[in-house]
Amino acid sequence: MKKGIHPQDYRSVVFKDMSNGNVTITKSTVKTKESIDIEGTEYPLVKIEISSSSHPYYTGKMKFVDTAGRVDKFNKRYKKA
């Protein structure tokens, strides 16, 4: 392994899943502008849209998201057939 190429500024960071509010504290070098107070300790905060606690693959619950009416467009187009 090459010396001097890995970051040295690891610190505890909170990753917050915005879909279900689950928080995970882990070591990271990610730069953040926000912070959060957990049990009297202030941590840098990284907001994420999906994590293993909310992803359908890991939870076993399928979540149907229709963006911009794609399903309706499909059904209207192929309804005749």
PDB file with SEQRES, HELIX, SHEET and CRYST1 records, atoms N, CA, C and O in Angstrom:
SEQRES   1 A   81  MET LYS LYS GLY ILE HIS PRO GLN ASP TYR ARG SER VAL          
SEQRES   2 A   81  VAL PHE LYS ASP MET SER ASN GLY ASN VAL THR ILE THR          
SEQRES   3 A   81  LYS SER THR VAL LYS THR LYS GLU SER ILE ASP ILE GLU          
SEQRES   4 A   81  GLY THR GLU TYR PRO LEU VAL LYS ILE GLU ILE SER SER          
SEQRES   5 A   81  SER SER HIS PRO TYR TYR THR GLY LYS MET LYS PHE VAL          
SEQRES   6 A   81  ASP THR ALA GLY ARG VAL ASP LYS PHE ASN LYS ARG TYR          
SEQRES   7 A   81  LYS LYS ALA                                                  
HELIX    1 AA1 PRO A   56  THR A   59  1                                   4    
HELIX    2 AA2 ARG A   70  TYR A   78  1                                   9    
SHEET    1 AA1 4 VAL A  23  SER A  28  0                                        
SHEET    2 AA1 4 ARG A  11  ASP A  17 -1                                        
SHEET    3 AA1 4 THR A  41  ILE A  48  1                                        
SHEET    4 AA1 4 GLU A  34  ILE A  38 -1                                        
CRYST1    1.000    1.000    1.000  90.00  90.00  90.00 P 1           1          
ATOM      1  N   MET A   1       0.842  -1.169   0.000  1.00  0.00           N  
ATOM      2  CA  MET A   1       0.000   0.000   0.000  1.00  0.00           C  
ATOM      3  C   MET A   1       0.892   1.238   0.000  1.00  0.00           C  
ATOM      4  O   MET A   1       1.877   1.303   0.736  1.00  0.00           O  
ATOM      5  N   LYS A   2       0.542   2.214  -0.826  1.00  0.00           N  
ATOM      6  CA  LYS A   2       1.342   3.431  -0.918  1.00  0.00           C  
ATOM      7  C   LYS A   2       1.181   4.277   0.335  1.00  0.00           C  
ATOM      8  O   LYS A   2       0.092   4.364   0.902  1.00  0.00           O  
ATOM      9  N   LYS A   3       2.251   4.888   0.752  1.00  0.00           N  
ATOM     10  CA  LYS A   3       2.233   5.759   1.922  1.00  0.00           C  
ATOM     11  C   LYS A   3       1.874   7.185   1.509  1.00  0.00           C  
ATOM     12  O   LYS A   3       2.263   7.651   0.438  1.00  0.00           O  
ATOM     13  N   GLY A   4       1.123   7.872   2.377  1.00  0.00           N  
ATOM     14  CA  GLY A   4       0.830   9.285   2.174  1.00  0.00           C  
ATOM     15  C   GLY A   4      -0.324   9.597   1.229  1.00  0.00           C  
ATOM     16  O   GLY A   4      -0.532  10.767   0.908  1.00  0.00           O  
ATOM     17  N   ILE A   5      -1.085   8.603   0.769  1.00  0.00           N  
ATOM     18  CA  ILE A   5      -2.180   8.914  -0.146  1.00  0.00           C  
ATOM     19  C   ILE A   5      -3.551   8.859   0.535  1.00  0.00           C  
ATOM     20  O   ILE A   5      -4.547   9.283  -0.052  1.00  0.00           O  
ATOM     21  N   HIS A   6      -3.612   8.350   1.745  1.00  0.00           N  
ATOM     22  CA  HIS A   6      -4.887   8.237   2.450  1.00  0.00           C  
ATOM     23  C   HIS A   6      -5.094   9.427   3.381  1.00  0.00           C  
ATOM     24  O   HIS A   6      -4.136   9.911   3.984  1.00  0.00           O  
ATOM     25  N   PRO A   7      -6.333   9.905   3.505  1.00  0.00           N  
ATOM     26  CA  PRO A   7      -6.593  11.059   4.377  1.00  0.00           C  
ATOM     27  C   PRO A   7      -6.342  10.721   5.839  1.00  0.00           C  
ATOM     28  O   PRO A   7      -6.497   9.576   6.263  1.00  0.00           O  
ATOM     29  N   GLN A   8      -5.956  11.722   6.591  1.00  0.00           N  
ATOM     30  CA  GLN A   8      -5.660  11.539   8.016  1.00  0.00           C  
ATOM     31  C   GLN A   8      -6.674  12.239   8.916  1.00  0.00           C  
ATOM     32  O   GLN A   8      -6.626  12.076  10.135  1.00  0.00           O  
ATOM     33  N   ASP A   9      -7.589  13.014   8.339  1.00  0.00           N  
ATOM     34  CA  ASP A   9      -8.503  13.828   9.148  1.00  0.00           C  
ATOM     35  C   ASP A   9      -9.863  13.156   9.366  1.00  0.00           C  
ATOM     36  O   ASP A   9     -10.898  13.787   9.154  1.00  0.00           O  
ATOM     37  N   TYR A  10      -9.874  11.894   9.785  1.00  0.00           N  
ATOM     38  CA  TYR A  10     -11.120  11.196  10.099  1.00  0.00           C  
ATOM     39  C   TYR A  10     -11.690  11.759  11.391  1.00  0.00           C  
ATOM     40  O   TYR A  10     -10.952  12.064  12.328  1.00  0.00           O  
ATOM     41  N   ARG A  11     -13.025  11.894  11.433  1.00  0.00           N  
ATOM     42  CA  ARG A  11     -13.702  12.352  12.631  1.00  0.00           C  
ATOM     43  C   ARG A  11     -15.095  11.724  12.656  1.00  0.00           C  
ATOM     44  O   ARG A  11     -15.554  11.208  11.636  1.00  0.00           O  
ATOM     45  N   SER A  12     -15.758  11.760  13.776  1.00  0.00           N  
ATOM     46  CA  SER A  12     -17.111  11.220  13.878  1.00  0.00           C  
ATOM     47  C   SER A  12     -18.077  12.144  13.154  1.00  0.00           C  
ATOM     48  O   SER A  12     -18.061  13.357  13.364  1.00  0.00           O  
ATOM     49  N   VAL A  13     -18.920  11.566  12.300  1.00  0.00           N  
ATOM     50  CA  VAL A  13     -19.884  12.313  11.495  1.00  0.00           C  
ATOM     51  C   VAL A  13     -21.227  11.604  11.589  1.00  0.00           C  
ATOM     52  O   VAL A  13     -21.276  10.376  11.663  1.00  0.00           O  
ATOM     53  N   VAL A  14     -22.328  12.374  11.585  1.00  0.00           N  
ATOM     54  CA  VAL A  14     -23.669  11.807  11.607  1.00  0.00           C  
ATOM     55  C   VAL A  14     -24.226  11.811  10.192  1.00  0.00           C  
ATOM     56  O   VAL A  14     -24.261  12.850   9.533  1.00  0.00           O  
ATOM     57  N   PHE A  15     -24.663  10.639   9.728  1.00  0.00           N  
ATOM     58  CA  PHE A  15     -25.382  10.513   8.463  1.00  0.00           C  
ATOM     59  C   PHE A  15     -26.850  10.326   8.812  1.00  0.00           C  
ATOM     60  O   PHE A  15     -27.207   9.366   9.495  1.00  0.00           O  
ATOM     61  N   LYS A  16     -27.711  11.241   8.345  1.00  0.00           N  
ATOM     62  CA  LYS A  16     -29.135  11.193   8.674  1.00  0.00           C  
ATOM     63  C   LYS A  16     -29.937  10.860   7.426  1.00  0.00           C  
ATOM     64  O   LYS A  16     -29.854  11.568   6.422  1.00  0.00           O  
ATOM     65  N   ASP A  17     -30.715   9.782   7.489  1.00  0.00           N  
ATOM     66  CA  ASP A  17     -31.600   9.378   6.403  1.00  0.00           C  
ATOM     67  C   ASP A  17     -32.843  10.261   6.481  1.00  0.00           C  
ATOM     68  O   ASP A  17     -33.591  10.195   7.457  1.00  0.00           O  
ATOM     69  N   MET A  18     -33.067  11.084   5.463  1.00  0.00           N  
ATOM     70  CA  MET A  18     -34.170  12.039   5.498  1.00  0.00           C  
ATOM     71  C   MET A  18     -35.527  11.382   5.258  1.00  0.00           C  
ATOM     72  O   MET A  18     -36.550  12.000   5.552  1.00  0.00           O  
ATOM     73  N   SER A  19     -35.578  10.164   4.740  1.00  0.00           N  
ATOM     74  CA  SER A  19     -36.856   9.523   4.484  1.00  0.00           C  
ATOM     75  C   SER A  19     -37.464   8.903   5.744  1.00  0.00           C  
ATOM     76  O   SER A  19     -38.687   8.798   5.842  1.00  0.00           O  
ATOM     77  N   ASN A  20     -36.635   8.490   6.714  1.00  0.00           N  
ATOM     78  CA  ASN A  20     -37.191   7.904   7.929  1.00  0.00           C  
ATOM     79  C   ASN A  20     -36.581   8.459   9.215  1.00  0.00           C  
ATOM     80  O   ASN A  20     -36.988   8.062  10.307  1.00  0.00           O  
ATOM     81  N   GLY A  21     -35.619   9.365   9.105  1.00  0.00           N  
ATOM     82  CA  GLY A  21     -35.048  10.004  10.286  1.00  0.00           C  
ATOM     83  C   GLY A  21     -33.990   9.197  11.012  1.00  0.00           C  
ATOM     84  O   GLY A  21     -33.528   9.620  12.072  1.00  0.00           O  
ATOM     85  N   ASN A  22     -33.590   8.055  10.483  1.00  0.00           N  
ATOM     86  CA  ASN A  22     -32.573   7.228  11.114  1.00  0.00           C  
ATOM     87  C   ASN A  22     -31.212   7.928  11.053  1.00  0.00           C  
ATOM     88  O   ASN A  22     -30.832   8.466  10.013  1.00  0.00           O  
ATOM     89  N   VAL A  23     -30.484   7.918  12.171  1.00  0.00           N  
ATOM     90  CA  VAL A  23     -29.160   8.529  12.203  1.00  0.00           C  
ATOM     91  C   VAL A  23     -28.104   7.464  12.475  1.00  0.00           C  
ATOM     92  O   VAL A  23     -28.327   6.524  13.238  1.00  0.00           O  
ATOM     93  N   THR A  24     -26.950   7.634  11.833  1.00  0.00           N  
ATOM     94  CA  THR A  24     -25.825   6.731  12.014  1.00  0.00           C  
ATOM     95  C   THR A  24     -24.580   7.570  12.258  1.00  0.00           C  
ATOM     96  O   THR A  24     -24.279   8.486  11.493  1.00  0.00           O  
ATOM     97  N   ILE A  25     -23.869   7.258  13.312  1.00  0.00           N  
ATOM     98  CA  ILE A  25     -22.626   7.957  13.624  1.00  0.00           C  
ATOM     99  C   ILE A  25     -21.476   7.049  13.197  1.00  0.00           C  
ATOM    100  O   ILE A  25     -21.390   5.895  13.618  1.00  0.00           O  
ATOM    101  N   THR A  26     -20.598   7.586  12.357  1.00  0.00           N  
ATOM    102  CA  THR A  26     -19.457   6.813  11.872  1.00  0.00           C  
ATOM    103  C   THR A  26     -18.291   7.760  11.618  1.00  0.00           C  
ATOM    104  O   THR A  26     -18.456   8.979  11.646  1.00  0.00           O  
ATOM    105  N   LYS A  27     -17.138   7.207  11.376  1.00  0.00           N  
ATOM    106  CA  LYS A  27     -15.954   8.014  11.058  1.00  0.00           C  
ATOM    107  C   LYS A  27     -15.938   8.326   9.573  1.00  0.00           C  
ATOM    108  O   LYS A  27     -16.216   7.455   8.749  1.00  0.00           O  
ATOM    109  N   SER A  28     -15.612   9.576   9.226  1.00  0.00           N  
ATOM    110  CA  SER A  28     -15.574   9.990   7.830  1.00  0.00           C  
ATOM    111  C   SER A  28     -14.699  11.227   7.677  1.00  0.00           C  
ATOM    112  O   SER A  28     -14.379  11.907   8.652  1.00  0.00           O  
ATOM    113  N   THR A  29     -14.320  11.502   6.434  1.00  0.00           N  
ATOM    114  CA  THR A  29     -13.569  12.716   6.128  1.00  0.00           C  
ATOM    115  C   THR A  29     -14.411  13.707   5.341  1.00  0.00           C  
ATOM    116  O   THR A  29     -13.893  14.725   4.881  1.00  0.00           O  
ATOM    117  N   VAL A  30     -15.712  13.426   5.177  1.00  0.00           N  
ATOM    118  CA  VAL A  30     -16.587  14.271   4.376  1.00  0.00           C  
ATOM    119  C   VAL A  30     -16.679  15.673   4.997  1.00  0.00           C  
ATOM    120  O   VAL A  30     -16.724  15.823   6.218  1.00  0.00           O  
ATOM    121  N   LYS A  31     -16.707  16.681   4.141  1.00  0.00           N  
ATOM    122  CA  LYS A  31     -16.816  18.073   4.584  1.00  0.00           C  
ATOM    123  C   LYS A  31     -18.293  18.456   4.657  1.00  0.00           C  
ATOM    124  O   LYS A  31     -19.049  18.173   3.728  1.00  0.00           O  
ATOM    125  N   THR A  32     -18.711  19.095   5.749  1.00  0.00           N  
ATOM    126  CA  THR A  32     -20.109  19.486   5.925  1.00  0.00           C  
ATOM    127  C   THR A  32     -20.198  20.918   6.416  1.00  0.00           C  
ATOM    128  O   THR A  32     -19.249  21.461   6.982  1.00  0.00           O  
ATOM    129  N   LYS A  33     -21.366  21.524   6.185  1.00  0.00           N  
ATOM    130  CA  LYS A  33     -21.630  22.874   6.686  1.00  0.00           C  
ATOM    131  C   LYS A  33     -22.626  22.863   7.835  1.00  0.00           C  
ATOM    132  O   LYS A  33     -22.749  23.846   8.565  1.00  0.00           O  
ATOM    133  N   GLU A  34     -23.340  21.744   7.996  1.00  0.00           N  
ATOM    134  CA  GLU A  34     -24.349  21.638   9.038  1.00  0.00           C  
ATOM    135  C   GLU A  34     -23.833  20.776  10.178  1.00  0.00           C  
ATOM    136  O   GLU A  34     -22.896  19.994  10.017  1.00  0.00           O  
ATOM    137  N   SER A  35     -24.471  20.939  11.339  1.00  0.00           N  
ATOM    138  CA  SER A  35     -24.128  20.106  12.488  1.00  0.00           C  
ATOM    139  C   SER A  35     -25.402  19.734  13.231  1.00  0.00           C  
ATOM    140  O   SER A  35     -26.455  20.338  13.029  1.00  0.00           O  
ATOM    141  N   ILE A  36     -25.289  18.730  14.093  1.00  0.00           N  
ATOM    142  CA  ILE A  36     -26.427  18.251  14.861  1.00  0.00           C  
ATOM    143  C   ILE A  36     -25.936  17.888  16.254  1.00  0.00           C  
ATOM    144  O   ILE A  36     -24.814  17.412  16.425  1.00  0.00           O  
ATOM    145  N   ASP A  37     -26.798  18.120  17.257  1.00  0.00           N  
ATOM    146  CA  ASP A  37     -26.474  17.798  18.633  1.00  0.00           C  
ATOM    147  C   ASP A  37     -27.144  16.480  19.006  1.00  0.00           C  
ATOM    148  O   ASP A  37     -28.368  16.367  18.957  1.00  0.00           O  
ATOM    149  N   ILE A  38     -26.346  15.492  19.378  1.00  0.00           N  
ATOM    150  CA  ILE A  38     -26.863  14.191  19.805  1.00  0.00           C  
ATOM    151  C   ILE A  38     -26.300  13.888  21.180  1.00  0.00           C  
ATOM    152  O   ILE A  38     -25.090  13.749  21.358  1.00  0.00           O  
ATOM    153  N   GLU A  39     -27.205  13.789  22.156  1.00  0.00           N  
ATOM    154  CA  GLU A  39     -26.853  13.486  23.539  1.00  0.00           C  
ATOM    155  C   GLU A  39     -25.769  14.415  24.075  1.00  0.00           C  
ATOM    156  O   GLU A  39     -24.841  13.971  24.750  1.00  0.00           O  
ATOM    157  N   GLY A  40     -25.888  15.695  23.775  1.00  0.00           N  
ATOM    158  CA  GLY A  40     -24.963  16.691  24.305  1.00  0.00           C  
ATOM    159  C   GLY A  40     -23.661  16.839  23.541  1.00  0.00           C  
ATOM    160  O   GLY A  40     -22.816  17.648  23.927  1.00  0.00           O  
ATOM    161  N   THR A  41     -23.476  16.087  22.476  1.00  0.00           N  
ATOM    162  CA  THR A  41     -22.261  16.187  21.662  1.00  0.00           C  
ATOM    163  C   THR A  41     -22.646  16.682  20.279  1.00  0.00           C  
ATOM    164  O   THR A  41     -23.592  16.181  19.672  1.00  0.00           O  
ATOM    165  N   GLU A  42     -21.909  17.664  19.786  1.00  0.00           N  
ATOM    166  CA  GLU A  42     -22.193  18.213  18.457  1.00  0.00           C  
ATOM    167  C   GLU A  42     -21.340  17.497  17.410  1.00  0.00           C  
ATOM    168  O   GLU A  42     -20.124  17.373  17.549  1.00  0.00           O  
ATOM    169  N   TYR A  43     -22.025  17.026  16.348  1.00  0.00           N  
ATOM    170  CA  TYR A  43     -21.374  16.304  15.265  1.00  0.00           C  
ATOM    171  C   TYR A  43     -21.651  17.011  13.941  1.00  0.00           C  
ATOM    172  O   TYR A  43     -22.685  17.664  13.802  1.00  0.00           O  
ATOM    173  N   PRO A  44     -20.751  16.895  12.969  1.00  0.00           N  
ATOM    174  CA  PRO A  44     -21.061  17.345  11.609  1.00  0.00           C  
ATOM    175  C   PRO A  44     -22.191  16.476  11.057  1.00  0.00           C  
ATOM    176  O   PRO A  44     -22.259  15.284  11.357  1.00  0.00           O  
ATOM    177  N   LEU A  45     -23.085  17.070  10.245  1.00  0.00           N  
ATOM    178  CA  LEU A  45     -24.259  16.368   9.741  1.00  0.00           C  
ATOM    179  C   LEU A  45     -24.216  16.247   8.229  1.00  0.00           C  
ATOM    180  O   LEU A  45     -23.957  17.222   7.524  1.00  0.00           O  
ATOM    181  N   VAL A  46     -24.476  15.027   7.730  1.00  0.00           N  
ATOM    182  CA  VAL A  46     -24.618  14.762   6.301  1.00  0.00           C  
ATOM    183  C   VAL A  46     -26.017  14.209   6.097  1.00  0.00           C  
ATOM    184  O   VAL A  46     -26.369  13.180   6.674  1.00  0.00           O  
ATOM    185  N   LYS A  47     -26.824  14.888   5.274  1.00  0.00           N  
ATOM    186  CA  LYS A  47     -28.183  14.435   4.996  1.00  0.00           C  
ATOM    187  C   LYS A  47     -28.160  13.565   3.742  1.00  0.00           C  
ATOM    188  O   LYS A  47     -27.600  13.952   2.716  1.00  0.00           O  
ATOM    189  N   ILE A  48     -28.779  12.376   3.838  1.00  0.00           N  
ATOM    190  CA  ILE A  48     -28.845  11.470   2.700  1.00  0.00           C  
ATOM    191  C   ILE A  48     -30.306  11.118   2.433  1.00  0.00           C  
ATOM    192  O   ILE A  48     -31.125  11.109   3.352  1.00  0.00           O  
ATOM    193  N   GLU A  49     -30.627  10.832   1.188  1.00  0.00           N  
ATOM    194  CA  GLU A  49     -32.006  10.542   0.798  1.00  0.00           C  
ATOM    195  C   GLU A  49     -32.413   9.114   1.096  1.00  0.00           C  
ATOM    196  O   GLU A  49     -33.575   8.859   1.414  1.00  0.00           O  
ATOM    197  N   ILE A  50     -31.481   8.177   1.000  1.00  0.00           N  
ATOM    198  CA  ILE A  50     -31.819   6.772   1.208  1.00  0.00           C  
ATOM    199  C   ILE A  50     -30.615   6.059   1.815  1.00  0.00           C  
ATOM    200  O   ILE A  50     -29.466   6.356   1.490  1.00  0.00           O  
ATOM    201  N   SER A  51     -30.906   5.122   2.696  1.00  0.00           N  
ATOM    202  CA  SER A  51     -29.849   4.341   3.329  1.00  0.00           C  
ATOM    203  C   SER A  51     -30.332   2.898   3.453  1.00  0.00           C  
ATOM    204  O   SER A  51     -31.414   2.560   2.973  1.00  0.00           O  
ATOM    205  N   SER A  52     -29.547   2.065   4.084  1.00  0.00           N  
ATOM    206  CA  SER A  52     -29.945   0.669   4.232  1.00  0.00           C  
ATOM    207  C   SER A  52     -31.177   0.525   5.118  1.00  0.00           C  
ATOM    208  O   SER A  52     -31.867  -0.493   5.048  1.00  0.00           O  
ATOM    209  N   SER A  53     -31.467   1.520   5.946  1.00  0.00           N  
ATOM    210  CA  SER A  53     -32.653   1.440   6.808  1.00  0.00           C  
ATOM    211  C   SER A  53     -33.938   1.803   6.079  1.00  0.00           C  
ATOM    212  O   SER A  53     -35.028   1.559   6.596  1.00  0.00           O  
ATOM    213  N   SER A  54     -33.826   2.388   4.871  1.00  0.00           N  
ATOM    214  CA  SER A  54     -35.033   2.758   4.131  1.00  0.00           C  
ATOM    215  C   SER A  54     -35.061   2.206   2.708  1.00  0.00           C  
ATOM    216  O   SER A  54     -36.076   2.341   2.026  1.00  0.00           O  
ATOM    217  N   HIS A  55     -33.985   1.594   2.246  1.00  0.00           N  
ATOM    218  CA  HIS A  55     -33.936   1.080   0.883  1.00  0.00           C  
ATOM    219  C   HIS A  55     -34.775  -0.194   0.774  1.00  0.00           C  
ATOM    220  O   HIS A  55     -34.655  -1.083   1.617  1.00  0.00           O  
ATOM    221  N   PRO A  56     -35.623  -0.292  -0.254  1.00  0.00           N  
ATOM    222  CA  PRO A  56     -36.501  -1.459  -0.395  1.00  0.00           C  
ATOM    223  C   PRO A  56     -35.755  -2.787  -0.453  1.00  0.00           C  
ATOM    224  O   PRO A  56     -36.289  -3.800   0.000  1.00  0.00           O  
ATOM    225  N   TYR A  57     -34.567  -2.817  -0.982  1.00  0.00           N  
ATOM    226  CA  TYR A  57     -33.809  -4.069  -1.074  1.00  0.00           C  
ATOM    227  C   TYR A  57     -33.493  -4.609   0.323  1.00  0.00           C  
ATOM    228  O   TYR A  57     -33.601  -5.811   0.563  1.00  0.00           O  
ATOM    229  N   TYR A  58     -33.109  -3.734   1.231  1.00  0.00           N  
ATOM    230  CA  TYR A  58     -32.725  -4.156   2.571  1.00  0.00           C  
ATOM    231  C   TYR A  58     -33.910  -4.324   3.505  1.00  0.00           C  
ATOM    232  O   TYR A  58     -33.863  -5.155   4.412  1.00  0.00           O  
ATOM    233  N   THR A  59     -34.976  -3.551   3.305  1.00  0.00           N  
ATOM    234  CA  THR A  59     -36.131  -3.628   4.194  1.00  0.00           C  
ATOM    235  C   THR A  59     -37.131  -4.685   3.763  1.00  0.00           C  
ATOM    236  O   THR A  59     -37.919  -5.153   4.585  1.00  0.00           O  
ATOM    237  N   GLY A  60     -37.118  -5.075   2.485  1.00  0.00           N  
ATOM    238  CA  GLY A  60     -38.068  -6.057   1.987  1.00  0.00           C  
ATOM    239  C   GLY A  60     -39.419  -5.460   1.654  1.00  0.00           C  
ATOM    240  O   GLY A  60     -40.342  -6.188   1.289  1.00  0.00           O  
ATOM    241  N   LYS A  61     -39.552  -4.161   1.772  1.00  0.00           N  
ATOM    242  CA  LYS A  61     -40.808  -3.473   1.465  1.00  0.00           C  
ATOM    243  C   LYS A  61     -40.626  -2.685   0.178  1.00  0.00           C  
ATOM    244  O   LYS A  61     -39.781  -1.794   0.096  1.00  0.00           O  
ATOM    245  N   MET A  62     -41.420  -3.018  -0.813  1.00  0.00           N  
ATOM    246  CA  MET A  62     -41.330  -2.299  -2.079  1.00  0.00           C  
ATOM    247  C   MET A  62     -42.045  -0.968  -1.947  1.00  0.00           C  
ATOM    248  O   MET A  62     -43.143  -0.893  -1.397  1.00  0.00           O  
ATOM    249  N   LYS A  63     -41.428   0.056  -2.445  1.00  0.00           N  
ATOM    250  CA  LYS A  63     -41.986   1.392  -2.384  1.00  0.00           C  
ATOM    251  C   LYS A  63     -42.163   1.865  -3.815  1.00  0.00           C  
ATOM    252  O   LYS A  63     -41.187   1.960  -4.559  1.00  0.00           O  
ATOM    253  N   PHE A  64     -43.392   2.163  -4.212  1.00  0.00           N  
ATOM    254  CA  PHE A  64     -43.670   2.565  -5.578  1.00  0.00           C  
ATOM    255  C   PHE A  64     -43.655   4.081  -5.672  1.00  0.00           C  
ATOM    256  O   PHE A  64     -44.427   4.760  -4.996  1.00  0.00           O  
ATOM    257  N   VAL A  65     -42.778   4.605  -6.507  1.00  0.00           N  
ATOM    258  CA  VAL A  65     -42.680   6.042  -6.703  1.00  0.00           C  
ATOM    259  C   VAL A  65     -42.938   6.331  -8.167  1.00  0.00           C  
ATOM    260  O   VAL A  65     -42.187   5.884  -9.034  1.00  0.00           O  
ATOM    261  N   ASP A  66     -43.993   7.075  -8.446  1.00  0.00           N  
ATOM    262  CA  ASP A  66     -44.334   7.445  -9.816  1.00  0.00           C  
ATOM    263  C   ASP A  66     -43.887   8.886 -10.037  1.00  0.00           C  
ATOM    264  O   ASP A  66     -44.491   9.820  -9.509  1.00  0.00           O  
ATOM    265  N   THR A  67     -42.847   9.055 -10.805  1.00  0.00           N  
ATOM    266  CA  THR A  67     -42.357  10.398 -11.066  1.00  0.00           C  
ATOM    267  C   THR A  67     -42.880  10.895 -12.394  1.00  0.00           C  
ATOM    268  O   THR A  67     -42.721  10.234 -13.420  1.00  0.00           O  
ATOM    269  N   ALA A  68     -43.489  12.031 -12.375  1.00  0.00           N  
ATOM    270  CA  ALA A  68     -43.991  12.725 -13.567  1.00  0.00           C  
ATOM    271  C   ALA A  68     -45.050  11.925 -14.315  1.00  0.00           C  
ATOM    272  O   ALA A  68     -45.181  12.073 -15.530  1.00  0.00           O  
ATOM    273  N   GLY A  69     -45.806  11.083 -13.623  1.00  0.00           N  
ATOM    274  CA  GLY A  69     -46.913  10.365 -14.241  1.00  0.00           C  
ATOM    275  C   GLY A  69     -46.503   9.377 -15.309  1.00  0.00           C  
ATOM    276  O   GLY A  69     -47.252   9.164 -16.263  1.00  0.00           O  
ATOM    277  N   ARG A  70     -45.360   8.778 -15.182  1.00  0.00           N  
ATOM    278  CA  ARG A  70     -44.865   7.848 -16.207  1.00  0.00           C  
ATOM    279  C   ARG A  70     -45.759   6.627 -16.359  1.00  0.00           C  
ATOM    280  O   ARG A  70     -45.976   6.144 -17.470  1.00  0.00           O  
ATOM    281  N   VAL A  71     -46.275   6.133 -15.249  1.00  0.00           N  
ATOM    282  CA  VAL A  71     -47.144   4.961 -15.317  1.00  0.00           C  
ATOM    283  C   VAL A  71     -48.440   5.315 -16.036  1.00  0.00           C  
ATOM    284  O   VAL A  71     -48.926   4.539 -16.859  1.00  0.00           O  
ATOM    285  N   ASP A  72     -49.004   6.486 -15.728  1.00  0.00           N  
ATOM    286  CA  ASP A  72     -50.231   6.923 -16.399  1.00  0.00           C  
ATOM    287  C   ASP A  72     -50.008   7.099 -17.893  1.00  0.00           C  
ATOM    288  O   ASP A  72     -50.863   6.724 -18.695  1.00  0.00           O  
ATOM    289  N   LYS A  73     -48.877   7.661 -18.270  1.00  0.00           N  
ATOM    290  CA  LYS A  73     -48.563   7.820 -19.695  1.00  0.00           C  
ATOM    291  C   LYS A  73     -48.462   6.459 -20.374  1.00  0.00           C  
ATOM    292  O   LYS A  73     -48.969   6.275 -21.480  1.00  0.00           O  
ATOM    293  N   PHE A  74     -47.816   5.518 -19.721  1.00  0.00           N  
ATOM    294  CA  PHE A  74     -47.679   4.176 -20.265  1.00  0.00           C  
ATOM    295  C   PHE A  74     -49.034   3.516 -20.439  1.00  0.00           C  
ATOM    296  O   PHE A  74     -49.322   2.948 -21.493  1.00  0.00           O  
ATOM    297  N   ASN A  75     -49.856   3.586 -19.423  1.00  0.00           N  
ATOM    298  CA  ASN A  75     -51.190   2.962 -19.478  1.00  0.00           C  
ATOM    299  C   ASN A  75     -52.059   3.609 -20.564  1.00  0.00           C  
ATOM    300  O   ASN A  75     -52.795   2.917 -21.268  1.00  0.00           O  
ATOM    301  N   LYS A  76     -51.974   4.902 -20.692  1.00  0.00           N  
ATOM    302  CA  LYS A  76     -52.772   5.592 -21.718  1.00  0.00           C  
ATOM    303  C   LYS A  76     -52.305   5.201 -23.114  1.00  0.00           C  
ATOM    304  O   LYS A  76     -53.128   4.996 -24.006  1.00  0.00           O  
ATOM    305  N   ARG A  77     -51.023   5.099 -23.308  1.00  0.00           N  
ATOM    306  CA  ARG A  77     -50.456   4.781 -24.612  1.00  0.00           C  
ATOM    307  C   ARG A  77     -50.797   3.356 -25.046  1.00  0.00           C  
ATOM    308  O   ARG A  77     -51.116   3.124 -26.212  1.00  0.00           O  
ATOM    309  N   TYR A  78     -50.731   2.406 -24.119  1.00  0.00           N  
ATOM    310  CA  TYR A  78     -50.918   1.005 -24.473  1.00  0.00           C  
ATOM    311  C   TYR A  78     -52.277   0.435 -24.036  1.00  0.00           C  
ATOM    312  O   TYR A  78     -52.467  -0.781 -24.043  1.00  0.00           O  
ATOM    313  N   LYS A  79     -53.196   1.288 -23.665  1.00  0.00           N  
ATOM    314  CA  LYS A  79     -54.519   0.851 -23.242  1.00  0.00           C  
ATOM    315  C   LYS A  79     -55.306   0.207 -24.383  1.00  0.00           C  
ATOM    316  O   LYS A  79     -56.095  -0.711 -24.164  1.00  0.00           O  
ATOM    317  N   LYS A  80     -55.083   0.696 -25.594  1.00  0.00           N  
ATOM    318  CA  LYS A  80     -55.788   0.189 -26.771  1.00  0.00           C  
ATOM    319  C   LYS A  80     -55.448  -1.268 -27.046  1.00  0.00           C  
ATOM    320  O   LYS A  80     -56.305  -2.027 -27.497  1.00  0.00           O  
ATOM    321  N   ALA A  81     -54.227  -1.662 -26.785  1.00  0.00           N  
ATOM    322  CA  ALA A  81     -53.763  -3.014 -27.116  1.00  0.00           C  
ATOM    323  C   ALA A  81     -54.269  -4.036 -26.209  1.00  0.00           C  
ATOM    324  O   ALA A  81     -53.957  -5.216 -26.372  1.00  0.00           O  
TER     325      ALA A  81                                                      
END                                                                             
